[in-house]
Amino acid sequence: MLVAYLQFYPEKGNIKNNLEKIETMIEDAEFDILVLPELATTGYFFVNKEEIKELAEEAGNGVSFKHFKRIARGKNSLIIYGFAERENKTYYNSQAAIFPDGSYVTYRKTHLFYKEKMVYQPGNTGPVIVDFKGAKIGLMICFDWFFPEFSRILALKGAQILAHSANLVLPGMAQKGMVVRSMENRIFSITANRIGEEYSSEGEKLLFTGMSQIVNPSGEVLTSGEKDIEELKIVEIEPKEADNKNITALNNIFVDRRIDIYKGILEK
């Protein structure tokens, strides 16, 4: 299976230009699964609901959905990307997985980061897994990586690949963290991060770290990006490798869990 990430510099507030740039960058490429960054269509650094109101889309009906449905159909691929979702007067930092037949699944970000809390509601979908061409893909967005419980739940539910759409600003932390998430769950991960800088309406600047990556279940980085270069990377993997949870002949990461002593996690 050919899996890919696209790392690019989105223009804040310009959905049309961002969609055109994405299409140009992937035009001649072949892949089965493509992961794009968090909020790939809109840019990131909004600090109130009024700023996102005209950019947010209803799941399934917005301009980005029409765009990626066409691309997914033409490439017979699964397209996973981040977008600002509107449901009535509520906004979510969301991720869509769009299939070649035009169907889609949406995941809403569970763990909001920094000033996202001023714009979006915490997600209410819970962990989401989609099936495509025999592979099981768990959806996650940016700061979700910081919480090992989230990746573990996806792995326990059968995910073989973590599709991690991100807008990372903490230098190198998530890239190292996702190596651990892959290793501790014996699972593939695809982190699609953005590059560049972006200012809020208050004048605050965020600098995004790039360094997108694809990691195998042993924690080996199969490919990775630069800090400041737009690029598409494609790697061939065998998702079924993630079904093997054995570390040694006598150790299995799921069988060896001591869930009888983990209950304290839920009590704090």
N, C-alpha and C positions, 0 to 999 in steps of 0.2 A: 504494500500500500504506500502510495506517495503522499506524504504530509508536508505542509508548508506553513511558513509564517510570512507576513508582509510587515516590514518595518518602514514607516514613513513619517513625514512631517505634515500633519493636517493643518488646515487653515481654520482658525477659530471662527465659527459662525457661518462658514461657507460650505453648505452641504453639497451643492452642485459641483464645485471645484474638487472637493474631496472625493466624491464618487468618480469623477472623470479621471483623477490622478490614479486611484486604485485600479480602475479598469485598464488604463494605459500600462501600468506596471505589471499586470498579470496577463496581458492580452495574449501573448504567445506561449504561455506556460501551461504545462499539464500537471495536474495533481488530483488527488482524491478528496483531500481535506485541506482547506485553507483557513487559517486563523488570523484575524485582523485585531488591531488594538482595541482597547476600551474607548468608548465614545469616539470611534473612528470617523464618524460622519460629521460631527459637530465641533470637534475640539473639546477641551476639558474644563478650563478654569472659570466656571460660573459661580457666583456667590449669592444668587437669589433666584426665586422661581420666575420672576418677571423676565430675566435674561434668557431663560431656556424655553419660555412659553411658545414662541414661534418656531423653535427648532425641534421640539419634541414631537414624536410620531406615535400614533396608535399602532400597536403591534399588528402586523399584517397588512396595514393600509397605507403606510407612508411611502414617500418617494424612495427611500433606501430599500424598502422591501421589494418594490417593483423592480428596482435596479438589480438587486442581487438575485432575485428569482430568475431573471433573464440570464444572468451569468451562470448561475448554478445549473440551469437547464442546458445551456450551450456547452458547458464543460463536463456535464454529468458529475458534478462535484458537490460536496457539502461546504457551504460558506458560513463561517462563524465570525460574527463581528459585534462590536459594542455600539449601542445607540442610546439616545435619550428617549425614554418611553413616557407617553402621556396616557393615563387612564382617568377619564373625567378631569378633575382638577388636581390629580395626584401625579407626581413625577417619580420615575424610577431610573436608576442607572442600570441598564439592561443589556443583555447579550442575546442575539438571535442566531439560531442554527437553521439555515435555509436549505431545503433539499431540492434535487433536480425536478421533482414533480410539482414544485411550488408550495408544498406544505412547509410548515415551520414550527419550531419550538422556541419558547422564550424563557430565559432565566433572569431573575432580578437580583442584583448584587446584595449579598447578605451583610457584609461588613463594610460600612461606609467609612471613607478616609477623609479626615480633615474637613474642609469646607463643603464637601459633598453633603454633609449633614444639614447645611443651610438650604439645600436645593431639593434633595431627593428623600423619599421615604425608604427605610430599610426594606430589603426584599422580602416577599412573602411566598415565594414559590418553593422554598427549600431547595435541597440539592437536586439537580436535573441531569439525567443521562439520556443521550440519544444513540440510536443504533444506525449504522451506515456501512453498507458493504461488508457486513460481518463483524465490524468493530463497534465497541461500546465506548462512547466519548462522554466524559464528565465535563460539565460547563462550570467555569469559575472566572471571576473578574478581580483583577489586581489585588487589593488588600486581603481578599479571601485567603491568599497564600500564607498570611501571617498566622493563621489559625489551623494547626495540624489536624484538628478534629474534622474540619471540612473536607480536606483531601481524603482522610481515612474513611469517612462515610461514603464518599464516591467510590473508593476502592472496594469497600465492603459490599456495595451494591453492584459491583461487577465492572466498573469502568476500567478500561485498558489504557486509555489516553486521557490526560487532563488538557483541555483546551482553555488556556489561560490568556484572556484578553486583558491587556494592562496599559496603564499610563504611569509608569514607575518613576519616582523622583528620589528615592532613598538610594544613594549610590551603591550598587553591587549587592545590596542585601537580598532582594527577592531572587536574583539570579542564583546566588548561593543557596537560598532557602528552597528554591524549586528543585535543585539537585537533591537536597535531602528529602523533599516530598516524594520525588520519584523513587529514591532508594528505599525509604522506609515503608513504602507501599508497593514496591516492585511494579512500577507503572511508568508508562511514557508520559512526558509532559511537553507541551508546546507553549512557550511564552512568546506572545506577540506584543512587543512594546513599541512606543512611538519615540521620536527624537524631537529635538528643538526646544524652544522656550515659549512660554505663553504668559501673558499678563492678565490679571483680573481687572475688573472695572475699578478696583480700589488701588491699583498700581502695584500690587504684589506680583512678583515674578516666580514662576516655577520652571526649573530646568529638568527636562526628561532625559533618562539615562540610556535609552537604546539597549544594546546588548541583548536583543531577543535571542532565544535559544530553543533547541530541541534536545531533550534528555531521554536516555533509555532507562529501563528498570534497574540497571546496575549503578545508576548515577553518572554514567558517562555522557558528557556533552557531545552530541553527534555533530552539531553545527551551532554557530553563534554569530551574532552581528556585532558591528562596531558601535561606538557611542553616538556617532553623528552622521551615519550614512544611511540613505534610503535603499532598501534592498529586499529582494524576495529570495528566500532560501527554501530548498526542497530536499527532502531526505526520504529514502525508502525504508520502511520498517515492517516488521511482522507483529501485528498487535497481539497475537496469541502468546508471544513471549511474556506478556504481562500476566498470563494466567498461572505461571509458575511462581508460587510464593515461597518456595524452599530456599533457605540460606545455606544449610548443610543437609546431610542425609538425615539428621535428627532434629532439624529446626525448620519450622514453617511460621512465617510472620503472623498468620491468622490463627493457626492452631495453638501457638504458644502464648497468645494473649491471655492475660489474667483479668477478665472482665469483672470477676468477683471483687477485685480490689480497686477498680477504676471508678466506682460509683461516686467517689468524692468530687470528681470533676463536675458533676451536676448539682452539687450542694453549695457551691460558692457563688 
